[in-house]
Amino acid sequence: MKITITGSLGNISKPLTQELVQKGHHVTVISSSKEKQTEIETLGAHATIGSVEDVAFLTKAFTGADAVYCMIPRANYFDPNLDLDAFTQRIGDNYAEAIQKSGVKRVVFLSSIGAHLEQNSGIIQRYNEIETVLKQLQNVSITFMRPVSFFYNLLPYIPQIKSQGIISANYGGDSMIPWVSPNDIAAAIAEEIVNLPQQNTIRYVASEELTGDETAQILGEAIGKPDLKWVLISDEETLNGLVHVGMQPKIAAGLVEMYAGLYNGLLSEDYLRNKPAVMGKVKLADYAKEFAAIYNQK
């Protein structure tokens, strides 16, 4: 199959590219960085350089493909001028237009846990809206991948672990957090993208379910701090902490609302009804080795 992938060589797109190339597919990787071209080609894929904010470029990159993988690029939450809602929605609209104009018939879109919610989901609210737009497209089958909390979202807690010896947040504690590895997401996408369902589908991806306390214990053992604790704090304390380290206040508020939804069960309600039959292969104990390496470098 001819498959076009967005996301350059990011945490999901790189292992996805490697797996699809290994399976004999003709893979084109979209990257906004010319510097990534050689690395992409070294993996056995074709590089096309441009921006997902350019609909004409996207349409050309999608044209002729049997399937495409679409994801929203990460944004800088510390940029005071970033309108995250507008950025996310604009990219989603661009994908919808490029899919329709290019005539591609098979799409896998990286959405999120909580995308079933029309409100009270914080910064992931836009994913509900993007899914709604994409579902209206004609003559295309779309799989909406809804991964849970990424393992690497634990990395921002490293400064607090070093300075205070704890992880504190308005979620976790003795409540469950569903975690996922980007490698397990890539493996699931690789399975989905070659399928040709007759209708749109939703697939959740998770690697392991742990409480916040269990998460802290596993990380603590990996970094030589076996007494590391996960401390549950209020929404207000979490918001103040994020703003204090320089995060844009509006985005910080959206994160706090999302975290609160995870803690009170709102975010996970549809996931719990439609959990994957098989969890991913990568567990937190595996990722903890990478976490420890990064922890020791800082």
Summary of the structure (lengths in Angstrom):
residues: 298
radius of gyration: 19.2
end to end distance: 42.5
largest distance: 55.7
contacts: 991
relative contact order: 0.14
helix: 48%
strand: 18%
